[in-house]
């Protein structure tokens, strides 16, 4: 029966599809490029030792991924709003809170996966969506979910219905993800298939896109292709958003797996190269700024801790240094002002709060080329 976007797609086939020899041949070069780039990223991360360096990566890159992934779903926040929320979540706007919920969901999902023998399960994904949405979301139980063109309002896809069918399809997806020894596919091809299948099942009422992008990260770590959550596809998807949705739809409507897998392997390659550039840029910037910071803070015994904090959290407040036990209020105020006077931080006021921003780090983080 031909696919009808207005009818629940309960005929969504289980994975894997068949890929002919010609398709596999076309994919080969793209797979090799993605594999090399990801191996370089993994190796770069493995050379980094020490809690401060890892925190630097996880707090900077994870927050940027959280922001980009949420922006795909039209949850938009500025860098100022986001980093202010990191320091003062109680007074943050709803969009910034939801972005940080994504960060927390990613980190808790990774911890839970590792505790559960690296298995990725439906229950794990339910816990992730609950962290993102900050509620008790579960598998969709009511009919009526449709995906529409945001401009024309036309229905472009109706996911499977209802809970029993969704759980059956999620069970099949679980097996495909976790039974690696039975798979003849390269893990990058599997990742593209997994992402398509999850988004097509669309198991939750909201948050499917963000859970699907966290699933990408968890799968790469499960497969030991990366060791830390430092590879993100969201920036690439934002830059190619129309192609992303068009190609997802073409798998459903035309079984065009080739172009979808090409898109995803290209996304992995480009995203890995971006992460490599950003990590190297962060490390080079820290090395460049270190003697200037140390000279400015030469009489301060905890200057190394303060420098590390400048790179873990680009926005600082006096209260944060006090909370971290780095300095008492008067001392913290004095040294942050010295760093600002020497051009190492930029100070600005927002309401009653004064923020000291590592502006050079922020410029590096938002740069994609």
KEKE-3310 file (N, C-alpha, C; in steps of 0.2 Angstrom, whole numbers, plus 5000, padded with zeros to 4 digits):
npx = (5004:5003:5012:5003:5003:4993:4988:4991:5007:5008:5013:5026:5042:5052:5069:5083:5084:5086:5101:5108:5122:5127:5123:5130:5143:5144:5143:5155:5167:5162:5160:5173:5179:5171:5174:5188:5189:5181:5189:5201:5195:5192:5204:5211:5203:5207:5220:5219:5220:5215:5204:5199:5202:5193:5181:5181:5179:5166:5158:5158:5156:5145:5135:5134:5129:5117:5110:5110:5103:5090:5087:5083:5071:5064:5066:5073:5087:5097:5116:5119:5108:5108:5120:5119:5108:5114:5121:5111:5098:5085:5080:5079:5073:5060:5064:5078:5079:5074:5083:5094:5089:5090:5104:5106:5098:5105:5118:5113:5107:5118:5125:5116:5115:5128:5128:5120:5126:5129:5118:5105:5089:5071:5065:5076:5076:5064:5066:5075:5067:5059:5067:5071:5059:5055:5044:5032:5032:5028:5027:5017:4999:4988:4978:4980:4992:5001:5012:5016:5019:5027:5025:5015:5005:5001:4999:5012:5017:5011:5014:5016:5002:4994:4999:5002:5007:5017:5026:5029:5036:5047:5053:5058:5067:5076:5082:5089:5098:5106:5110:5124:5133:5126:5125:5127:5131:5141:5144:5141:5132:5122:5119:5113:5101:5095:5092:5083:5073:5069:5064:5054:5045:5042:5039:5035:5025:5030:5047:5054:5063:5074:5077:5081:5092:5101:5101:5109:5122:5123:5123:5135:5145:5142:5146:5160:5166:5167:5173:5169:5155:5156:5154:5143:5128:5119:5122:5126:5114:5105:5111:5108:5094:5082:5086:5088:5075:5068:5075:5073:5059:5060:5065:5054:5044:5049:5059:5072:5086:5099:5103:5099:5108:5120:5119:5119:5131:5140:5136:5141:5155:5158:5154:5162:5175:5172:5171:5184:5192:5186:5190:5204:5206:5201:5210:5222:5219:5218:5231:5238:5232:5236:5249:5247:5235:5241:5251:5243:5236:5246:5249:5239:5235:5226:5226:5226:5215:5205:5208:5205:5191:5187:5187:5179:5166:5161:5155:5156:5153:5154:5149:5149:5163:5164:5156:5162:5173:5184:5188:5185:5172:5177:5190:5187:5180:5190:5200:5193:5190:5203:5206:5198:5201:5214:5210:5206:5194:5177:5167:5150:5134:5118:5103:5103:5115:5132:5142:5156:5164:5172:5177:5184:5184:5170:5169:5176:5168:5156:5159:5159:5168)
npy = (4994:5011:5024:5036:5052:5056:5046:5036:5029:5015:5004:5006:4999:4987:4989:4981:4990:4984:4987:4989:4983:4994:5005:5004:5005:5018:5024:5022:5030:5041:5036:5032:5045:5051:5041:5043:5057:5056:5047:5055:5065:5058:5053:5065:5070:5059:5063:5072:5076:5076:5083:5097:5100:5091:5096:5108:5105:5099:5107:5118:5114:5105:5114:5122:5113:5110:5122:5123:5112:5114:5125:5121:5116:5128:5134:5146:5155:5168:5169:5177:5176:5162:5158:5166:5160:5148:5152:5157:5149:5150:5162:5162:5163:5154:5148:5147:5139:5127:5124:5121:5111:5101:5099:5094:5082:5075:5073:5065:5055:5049:5044:5035:5026:5020:5014:5004:4993:4999:4999:5004:5009:5009:5013:5021:5031:5037:5042:5052:5061:5065:5072:5082:5089:5091:5084:5071:5064:5051:5037:5040:5040:5044:5045:5056:5063:5073:5078:5094:5105:5119:5131:5130:5122:5110:5093:5082:5070:5057:5049:5032:5024:5016:5017:5003:4999:5008:5005:4992:4994:5002:4992:4984:4993:4995:4982:4982:4992:4987:4974:4971:4962:4955:4963:4968:4981:4996:5006:5020:5020:5013:5022:5032:5025:5022:5035:5039:5030:5031:5045:5043:5034:5042:5043:5051:5064:5076:5083:5074:5077:5082:5072:5062:5067:5067:5053:5050:5054:5045:5033:5034:5034:5022:5013:5015:5025:5038:5044:5054:5065:5075:5076:5083:5085:5095:5109:5107:5102:5113:5122:5115:5113:5112:5102:5091:5088:5086:5075:5065:5063:5058:5045:5039:5041:5037:5027:5032:5028:5030:5044:5049:5043:5047:5061:5060:5054:5064:5074:5069:5069:5083:5089:5083:5088:5101:5101:5097:5108:5118:5113:5112:5126:5131:5125:5131:5145:5145:5142:5153:5163:5160:5165:5178:5179:5174:5183:5194:5190:5187:5188:5180:5165:5155:5156:5147:5139:5149:5153:5140:5140:5151:5146:5135:5140:5153:5164:5174:5177:5187:5180:5167:5163:5164:5154:5143:5142:5148:5161:5174:5187:5200:5199:5191:5200:5210:5203:5199:5211:5216:5207:5211:5224:5222:5218:5204:5199:5204:5216:5217:5224:5217:5220:5219:5212:5209:5203:5194:5192:5179:5185:5181:5168:5166:5171:5162:5150:5152:5153:5145:5141)
npz = (5000:4996:5003:5014:5020:5028:5036:5050:5051:5053:5046:5046:5042:5052:5056:5049:5033:5016:5008:4992:4983:4975:4981:4994:4989:4984:4996:5003:5002:5009:5022:5026:5027:5037:5047:5049:5053:5065:5072:5074:5082:5093:5097:5100:5112:5120:5123:5132:5149:5166:5177:5176:5162:5156:5161:5155:5142:5142:5148:5140:5126:5127:5132:5121:5111:5117:5116:5102:5098:5104:5097:5085:5087:5088:5100:5107:5113:5119:5119:5131:5139:5141:5148:5159:5165:5168:5179:5187:5188:5194:5191:5177:5160:5152:5140:5141:5153:5147:5138:5146:5153:5143:5142:5155:5153:5144:5150:5162:5155:5149:5160:5165:5155:5155:5167:5165:5158:5146:5138:5127:5130:5128:5140:5145:5136:5139:5151:5148:5140:5150:5158:5149:5147:5160:5166:5168:5156:5144:5133:5119:5120:5115:5100:5085:5083:5072:5060:5053:5039:5042:5036:5026:5033:5029:5031:5033:5038:5047:5062:5069:5078:5091:5109:5111:5098:5096:5106:5102:5090:5096:5103:5093:5088:5099:5099:5087:5089:5100:5098:5092:5087:5077:5067:5050:5046:5044:5058:5056:5046:5053:5063:5056:5051:5064:5069:5059:5061:5075:5074:5065:5072:5082:5097:5108:5114:5113:5111:5104:5093:5100:5109:5100:5095:5106:5107:5096:5101:5112:5106:5098:5108:5115:5105:5106:5098:5101:5116:5125:5127:5114:5101:5090:5081:5079:5075:5062:5057:5059:5049:5038:5037:5029:5020:5029:5034:5022:5017:5027:5025:5012:5014:5020:5010:4998:5000:5000:5005:5002:5000:5012:5021:5016:5019:5033:5036:5031:5039:5052:5049:5046:5058:5067:5063:5065:5080:5083:5078:5087:5100:5099:5097:5109:5118:5113:5115:5129:5133:5127:5135:5148:5154:5154:5163:5174:5177:5180:5191:5200:5214:5219:5227:5222:5208:5197:5199:5197:5183:5177:5179:5172:5159:5160:5163:5154:5158:5173:5190:5205:5216:5212:5212:5226:5230:5225:5233:5230:5232:5245:5245:5244:5239:5228:5220:5218:5210:5199:5194:5191:5181:5171:5169:5163:5151:5149:5153:5151:5158:5162:5166:5171:5176:5193:5193:5190:5177:5172:5158:5148:5134:5123:5123:5121:5108:5101:5103:5096:5083:5068:5058)
capx = (5000:5007:5012:4999:5005:4988:4986:4996:5011:5009:5017:5034:5045:5057:5076:5086:5082:5091:5105:5111:5129:5129:5123:5136:5149:5143:5144:5161:5171:5160:5161:5180:5180:5168:5178:5195:5188:5179:5195:5205:5192:5192:5211:5212:5200:5210:5226:5217:5220:5214:5196:5198:5201:5187:5175:5181:5175:5159:5153:5157:5153:5138:5130:5132:5125:5110:5107:5108:5098:5084:5085:5080:5064:5062:5067:5078:5089:5104:5121:5119:5102:5109:5125:5116:5104:5119:5123:5105:5093:5079:5077:5080:5067:5058:5068:5085:5078:5073:5090:5099:5086:5093:5111:5105:5096:5111:5123:5110:5106:5124:5127:5112:5117:5134:5126:5116:5130:5129:5112:5100:5082:5065:5065:5081:5074:5058:5069:5078:5062:5056:5072:5071:5052:5053:5037:5032:5031:5029:5025:5011:4994:4982:4979:4979:4998:5003:5018:5014:5023:5026:5023:5008:5000:5000:5001:5018:5018:5007:5017:5012:4998:4995:5004:5005:5011:5023:5030:5032:5041:5052:5056:5062:5073:5081:5086:5093:5103:5110:5113:5129:5137:5122:5124:5132:5132:5145:5140:5138:5125:5117:5117:5108:5095:5092:5090:5077:5068:5066:5060:5048:5041:5040:5036:5033:5020:5035:5054:5057:5069:5080:5079:5084:5099:5104:5102:5115:5128:5124:5125:5142:5149:5141:5150:5166:5168:5170:5173:5166:5150:5159:5152:5136:5126:5114:5124:5125:5107:5103:5113:5105:5088:5078:5088:5087:5068:5067:5078:5069:5053:5061:5066:5047:5040:5053:5064:5078:5091:5106:5104:5099:5114:5125:5118:5121:5138:5143:5135:5146:5162:5158:5153:5169:5180:5171:5173:5192:5194:5185:5194:5211:5206:5200:5217:5227:5218:5220:5239:5240:5230:5238:5254:5244:5231:5245:5254:5238:5234:5253:5249:5233:5237:5222:5225:5225:5208:5201:5209:5201:5184:5186:5186:5173:5160:5163:5152:5158:5150:5158:5146:5151:5169:5163:5152:5167:5178:5190:5190:5180:5169:5181:5195:5185:5178:5196:5204:5189:5191:5209:5206:5194:5206:5219:5207:5206:5187:5173:5162:5144:5128:5112:5099:5108:5121:5138:5145:5163:5164:5178:5174:5188:5181:5164:5169:5178:5163:5150:5162:5159:5172)
capy = (5000:5017:5029:5041:5056:5058:5040:5034:5025:5008:5000:5008:4993:4987:4989:4985:4990:4982:4991:4986:4984:5000:5010:5003:5007:5025:5027:5020:5036:5046:5032:5033:5052:5051:5037:5047:5063:5054:5044:5061:5068:5053:5053:5072:5070:5055:5066:5077:5073:5081:5085:5104:5100:5088:5100:5114:5103:5097:5113:5123:5111:5103:5119:5125:5108:5111:5128:5122:5107:5117:5130:5117:5116:5135:5136:5151:5159:5171:5167:5180:5172:5155:5158:5169:5155:5143:5155:5159:5146:5151:5168:5161:5163:5147:5145:5146:5133:5121:5122:5118:5104:5097:5098:5089:5076:5072:5070:5060:5049:5045:5041:5029:5021:5017:5010:4999:4989:5002:4997:5010:5006:5013:5016:5026:5037:5040:5046:5057:5065:5068:5077:5088:5092:5092:5082:5064:5062:5044:5035:5043:5035:5046:5047:5063:5067:5074:5083:5098:5110:5125:5137:5129:5119:5104:5087:5079:5064:5055:5044:5026:5025:5021:5015:4996:4999:5012:5000:4986:4997:5004:4986:4982:4998:4993:4976:4984:4996:4984:4968:4974:4957:4952:4968:4968:4987:5001:5010:5026:5018:5011:5028:5035:5021:5023:5041:5039:5025:5034:5051:5041:5031:5048:5040:5055:5070:5082:5082:5069:5079:5083:5065:5059:5070:5064:5046:5050:5054:5039:5027:5034:5032:5015:5010:5017:5029:5043:5043:5059:5068:5081:5076:5086:5086:5100:5115:5105:5102:5120:5125:5112:5111:5110:5095:5086:5086:5083:5068:5061:5062:5054:5038:5036:5041:5035:5023:5034:5028:5032:5051:5051:5040:5052:5067:5059:5053:5070:5078:5067:5071:5090:5090:5081:5093:5107:5100:5097:5115:5121:5110:5115:5133:5132:5124:5136:5151:5145:5142:5160:5168:5158:5169:5185:5178:5172:5189:5198:5187:5184:5187:5176:5158:5151:5158:5141:5137:5154:5152:5135:5142:5156:5142:5130:5144:5159:5170:5173:5182:5187:5175:5160:5162:5163:5148:5138:5142:5151:5168:5178:5191:5206:5196:5189:5206:5213:5200:5199:5218:5216:5204:5215:5230:5220:5215:5197:5198:5210:5216:5221:5224:5215:5221:5221:5208:5211:5197:5195:5187:5178:5186:5178:5161:5166:5172:5155:5145:5154:5153:5138:5140)
capz = (5000:4995:5009:5014:5025:5033:5039:5055:5048:5057:5042:5046:5043:5056:5053:5044:5026:5011:5004:4987:4982:4972:4987:4998:4985:4984:5003:5006:5003:5015:5028:5027:5029:5044:5052:5050:5057:5072:5076:5076:5088:5099:5100:5103:5118:5125:5125:5137:5155:5171:5178:5173:5155:5154:5162:5150:5136:5143:5150:5134:5120:5129:5132:5114:5108:5120:5113:5095:5097:5106:5092:5079:5089:5089:5107:5105:5118:5117:5123:5137:5143:5143:5153:5165:5167:5171:5186:5191:5185:5197:5187:5170:5156:5151:5135:5144:5157:5143:5135:5151:5154:5138:5145:5161:5151:5140:5155:5166:5150:5148:5166:5166:5150:5157:5173:5163:5153:5139:5134:5126:5130:5128:5147:5146:5132:5142:5157:5145:5138:5156:5160:5145:5148:5167:5168:5168:5149:5142:5127:5117:5121:5112:5093:5083:5082:5065:5058:5048:5036:5047:5032:5023:5037:5026:5035:5029:5041:5053:5065:5071:5083:5097:5113:5110:5092:5097:5110:5098:5086:5100:5105:5088:5087:5104:5097:5082:5092:5105:5096:5087:5084:5072:5062:5045:5044:5047:5064:5054:5043:5058:5066:5051:5052:5070:5069:5055:5064:5081:5073:5062:5077:5086:5102:5113:5112:5112:5113:5100:5090:5105:5112:5095:5094:5112:5105:5092:5105:5116:5101:5096:5114:5116:5100:5107:5093:5105:5124:5129:5122:5111:5094:5090:5074:5079:5071:5055:5055:5058:5043:5032:5040:5024:5018:5034:5034:5016:5016:5032:5022:5006:5016:5021:5004:4992:5002:4998:5011:5000:5001:5019:5025:5014:5023:5040:5037:5030:5046:5056:5047:5047:5065:5070:5061:5069:5087:5083:5078:5093:5105:5098:5098:5116:5121:5111:5119:5136:5133:5126:5140:5154:5157:5156:5169:5180:5179:5183:5198:5203:5221:5221:5227:5218:5201:5192:5199:5194:5176:5175:5180:5166:5153:5161:5162:5151:5162:5180:5195:5211:5220:5210:5215:5233:5231:5223:5238:5227:5236:5248:5241:5242:5235:5221:5216:5216:5205:5193:5191:5188:5174:5167:5167:5158:5144:5149:5154:5149:5163:5160:5171:5169:5182:5199:5193:5186:5174:5169:5152:5144:5128:5118:5122:5118:5101:5098:5103:5091:5077:5065:5052)
cpx = (5004:5006:5007:5000:4999:4985:4992:5000:5013:5012:5024:5038:5051:5064:5079:5083:5087:5094:5109:5119:5131:5129:5128:5142:5150:5145:5151:5166:5169:5161:5168:5182:5178:5172:5185:5194:5186:5185:5200:5202:5193:5200:5213:5209:5204:5217:5225:5216:5218:5206:5195:5197:5195:5181:5175:5177:5168:5155:5153:5154:5146:5133:5129:5128:5118:5106:5105:5103:5091:5082:5081:5073:5061:5061:5073:5080:5096:5109:5121:5114:5104:5115:5123:5112:5108:5120:5117:5099:5086:5076:5078:5073:5066:5062:5075:5084:5078:5079:5094:5096:5089:5100:5110:5103:5101:5116:5120:5109:5112:5126:5122:5113:5123:5133:5123:5119:5129:5123:5108:5093:5077:5064:5070:5079:5068:5061:5072:5073:5059:5061:5072:5064:5051:5046:5038:5030:5032:5027:5018:5005:4988:4983:4978:4986:4999:5008:5016:5020:5022:5024:5016:5003:4998:5003:5006:5019:5014:5011:5013:5008:4995:5000:5007:5009:5017:5028:5033:5037:5048:5056:5061:5068:5078:5085:5091:5099:5108:5113:5118:5132:5133:5122:5129:5134:5137:5141:5138:5132:5120:5114:5111:5101:5092:5089:5083:5072:5065:5062:5054:5043:5038:5036:5033:5029:5025:5042:5057:5063:5075:5082:5083:5091:5104:5106:5108:5121:5129:5126:5133:5147:5148:5145:5158:5170:5170:5169:5170:5160:5152:5158:5144:5134:5121:5116:5124:5118:5104:5105:5110:5098:5083:5079:5087:5080:5066:5069:5075:5063:5054:5062:5059:5044:5043:5058:5071:5083:5097:5107:5104:5105:5120:5125:5121:5128:5142:5142:5140:5153:5163:5158:5159:5174:5179:5173:5181:5194:5192:5189:5201:5211:5205:5207:5222:5226:5219:5227:5241:5238:5233:5244:5251:5239:5236:5249:5249:5236:5241:5253:5243:5235:5232:5220:5223:5218:5203:5202:5205:5193:5182:5184:5180:5167:5162:5161:5153:5154:5154:5155:5148:5158:5169:5161:5157:5173:5185:5193:5184:5178:5173:5187:5193:5183:5185:5199:5200:5190:5198:5210:5203:5198:5211:5216:5206:5198:5184:5168:5156:5138:5122:5107:5104:5114:5126:5141:5152:5164:5171:5176:5178:5186:5175:5164:5171:5172:5157:5153:5162:5163:5179)
cpy = (5006:5021:5035:5045:5057:5052:5038:5028:5019:5003:5002:5001:4993:4987:4982:4985:4986:4987:4987:4987:4991:5006:5010:5006:5015:5028:5026:5026:5040:5042:5033:5040:5053:5047:5041:5053:5061:5051:5050:5064:5064:5053:5060:5072:5065:5058:5071:5074:5078:5083:5092:5104:5097:5092:5106:5112:5102:5103:5118:5120:5108:5108:5122:5120:5109:5117:5127:5117:5110:5122:5127:5116:5122:5137:5140:5155:5162:5168:5170:5177:5166:5155:5162:5164:5149:5146:5156:5156:5148:5157:5168:5161:5156:5144:5143:5139:5127:5119:5119:5111:5099:5094:5093:5082:5072:5069:5065:5054:5045:5041:5034:5024:5017:5012:5004:4995:4992:5001:5003:5007:5011:5017:5022:5032:5040:5044:5052:5063:5069:5073:5083:5092:5094:5090:5074:5061:5054:5043:5038:5038:5037:5047:5054:5067:5067:5079:5087:5102:5116:5131:5136:5126:5112:5098:5083:5072:5063:5048:5038:5028:5018:5017:5008:4996:5002:5008:4995:4988:4999:4997:4983:4986:4996:4987:4978:4988:4992:4977:4969:4968:4954:4957:4968:4976:4991:5005:5017:5025:5016:5017:5032:5032:5022:5029:5042:5036:5029:5040:5048:5037:5037:5046:5045:5061:5076:5080:5077:5071:5079:5076:5061:5061:5067:5056:5045:5049:5048:5033:5028:5032:5025:5011:5011:5021:5036:5041:5048:5062:5075:5081:5078:5087:5092:5106:5113:5105:5109:5123:5121:5109:5108:5103:5090:5084:5083:5076:5063:5059:5057:5047:5035:5036:5037:5029:5025:5034:5030:5039:5053:5049:5045:5058:5066:5058:5060:5075:5076:5069:5079:5092:5088:5086:5099:5107:5100:5104:5119:5119:5113:5122:5135:5131:5129:5143:5151:5145:5149:5165:5166:5163:5176:5185:5178:5179:5194:5196:5184:5184:5183:5168:5153:5153:5153:5139:5142:5154:5146:5136:5147:5152:5137:5134:5151:5165:5169:5178:5181:5181:5168:5158:5161:5156:5142:5137:5145:5157:5170:5184:5197:5204:5194:5195:5210:5210:5200:5206:5219:5213:5208:5221:5229:5217:5208:5195:5205:5210:5220:5220:5222:5215:5223:5217:5210:5204:5199:5190:5186:5178:5183:5171:5161:5167:5165:5150:5146:5153:5146:5137:5143)
cpz = (5000:5002:5009:5020:5030:5037:5044:5051:5052:5053:5042:5047:5048:5053:5053:5037:5022:5008:4999:4986:4979:4977:4992:4995:4986:4991:5006:5007:5009:5021:5030:5030:5036:5049:5054:5055:5064:5076:5078:5082:5094:5102:5103:5111:5123:5127:5131:5144:5161:5171:5175:5166:5153:5155:5157:5144:5137:5145:5144:5128:5121:5129:5125:5110:5111:5117:5106:5094:5099:5100:5086:5080:5090:5096:5107:5111:5116:5122:5130:5142:5145:5148:5159:5168:5171:5178:5190:5188:5187:5193:5180:5166:5154:5145:5137:5149:5153:5140:5140:5153:5149:5140:5150:5158:5147:5145:5159:5161:5149:5154:5167:5161:5152:5163:5171:5157:5146:5135:5133:5125:5129:5135:5148:5142:5135:5148:5154:5143:5144:5159:5156:5146:5155:5169:5168:5161:5148:5135:5125:5118:5117:5104:5091:5082:5075:5065:5052:5045:5040:5043:5029:5027:5034:5030:5030:5032:5047:5056:5067:5077:5085:5102:5112:5104:5093:5101:5107:5094:5090:5102:5100:5087:5093:5102:5092:5084:5096:5103:5090:5084:5078:5066:5056:5043:5048:5053:5061:5050:5048:5062:5062:5051:5058:5071:5065:5059:5070:5079:5069:5067:5081:5092:5107:5110:5110:5114:5109:5096:5094:5108:5106:5094:5100:5110:5101:5096:5109:5112:5100:5102:5116:5111:5101:5102:5095:5112:5128:5124:5119:5104:5093:5083:5073:5074:5064:5052:5054:5051:5037:5034:5035:5021:5023:5034:5028:5015:5021:5028:5016:5008:5017:5014:4998:4994:5000:5004:5009:5002:5008:5023:5022:5018:5030:5041:5035:5036:5051:5055:5048:5054:5069:5069:5065:5077:5087:5083:5084:5099:5105:5099:5105:5120:5120:5115:5126:5137:5132:5132:5147:5157:5158:5162:5175:5182:5182:5190:5201:5211:5224:5221:5223:5211:5196:5193:5196:5186:5173:5174:5174:5160:5154:5160:5160:5155:5169:5184:5201:5216:5218:5212:5223:5234:5230:5228:5235:5230:5240:5244:5239:5238:5228:5217:5214:5210:5199:5190:5188:5181:5169:5164:5163:5152:5144:5150:5152:5154:5160:5165:5168:5175:5188:5199:5188:5184:5171:5164:5149:5137:5122:5117:5119:5110:5097:5098:5098:5084:5074:5059:5054)
residu = (UNK:UNK:UNK:UNK:UNK:UNK:UNK:UNK:UNK:UNK:UNK:UNK:UNK:UNK:UNK:UNK:UNK:UNK:UNK:UNK:UNK:UNK:UNK:UNK:UNK:UNK:UNK:UNK:UNK:UNK:UNK:UNK:UNK:UNK:UNK:UNK:UNK:UNK:UNK:UNK:UNK:UNK:UNK:UNK:UNK:UNK:UNK:UNK:UNK:UNK:UNK:UNK:UNK:UNK:UNK:UNK:UNK:UNK:UNK:UNK:UNK:UNK:UNK:UNK:UNK:UNK:UNK:UNK:UNK:UNK:UNK:UNK:UNK:UNK:UNK:UNK:UNK:UNK:UNK:UNK:UNK:UNK:UNK:UNK:UNK:UNK:UNK:UNK:UNK:UNK:UNK:UNK:UNK:UNK:UNK:UNK:UNK:UNK:UNK:UNK:UNK:UNK:UNK:UNK:UNK:UNK:UNK:UNK:UNK:UNK:UNK:UNK:UNK:UNK:UNK:UNK:UNK:UNK:UNK:UNK:UNK:UNK:UNK:UNK:UNK:UNK:UNK:UNK:UNK:UNK:UNK:UNK:UNK:UNK:UNK:UNK:UNK:UNK:UNK:UNK:UNK:UNK:UNK:UNK:UNK:UNK:UNK:UNK:UNK:UNK:UNK:UNK:UNK:UNK:UNK:UNK:UNK:UNK:UNK:UNK:UNK:UNK:UNK:UNK:UNK:UNK:UNK:UNK:UNK:UNK:UNK:UNK:UNK:UNK:UNK:UNK:UNK:UNK:UNK:UNK:UNK:UNK:UNK:UNK:UNK:UNK:UNK:UNK:UNK:UNK:UNK:UNK:UNK:UNK:UNK:UNK:UNK:UNK:UNK:UNK:UNK:UNK:UNK:UNK:UNK:UNK:UNK:UNK:UNK:UNK:UNK:UNK:UNK:UNK:UNK:UNK:UNK:UNK:UNK:UNK:UNK:UNK:UNK:UNK:UNK:UNK:UNK:UNK:UNK:UNK:UNK:UNK:UNK:UNK:UNK:UNK:UNK:UNK:UNK:UNK:UNK:UNK:UNK:UNK:UNK:UNK:UNK:UNK:UNK:UNK:UNK:UNK:UNK:UNK:UNK:UNK:UNK:UNK:UNK:UNK:UNK:UNK:UNK:UNK:UNK:UNK:UNK:UNK:UNK:UNK:UNK:UNK:UNK:UNK:UNK:UNK:UNK:UNK:UNK:UNK:UNK:UNK:UNK:UNK:UNK:UNK:UNK:UNK:UNK:UNK:UNK:UNK:UNK:UNK:UNK:UNK:UNK:UNK:UNK:UNK:UNK:UNK:UNK:UNK:UNK:UNK:UNK:UNK:UNK:UNK:UNK:UNK:UNK:UNK:UNK:UNK:UNK:UNK:UNK:UNK:UNK:UNK:UNK:UNK:UNK:UNK:UNK:UNK:UNK:UNK:UNK:UNK:UNK:UNK:UNK:UNK:UNK:UNK:UNK:UNK:UNK:UNK:UNK:UNK:UNK:UNK:UNK:UNK:UNK:UNK:UNK:UNK:UNK:UNK:UNK:UNK:UNK:UNK:UNK:UNK:UNK:UNK:UNK:UNK:UNK:UNK:UNK:UNK:UNK)
# end
